[in-house]
């Protein structure tokens, strides 16, 4: 394992063991479940004047899913809705091993580029990002 892979693994495990923004506060939310591996997440967001003020989450799942959710909650907070939607699309491309438009906007989410080597883990990495995408597009759970 090279130094970069080691660093990426450390970031993933840190977010898995010490998730940021975990716990719901009652904002609009979307709940998604990945039946193929059991990942289950609820993502909520507080959006004011088209800017994401806060992203919170709860759920359970594998290290990839849970850490990706935590990273997402930090990377996308403070962005406009459109910036977040663009970054979400870049994240989907990243974990598929495809070119991205704005690597800088992905921040720590770049650590998931290795997911492309494990296609079965794609759904794990993107589950929370899909929940937030749905939420930002106006879908929400009751």
Secondary structure, DSSP 8 states (H G I E B T S, - for coil): --HHHHHHHHHHHHHHHS-TTBS--S--EEEEEETTTTEEEEEEEEEETTEEEEEEEEEE--HHHHHHHHHHHHHSTTSBHHHHHHHHHHHHHHHHT---S-HHHHGGGGGGGGGGG-GGGHHHHHHHHHHHHHHHTT----
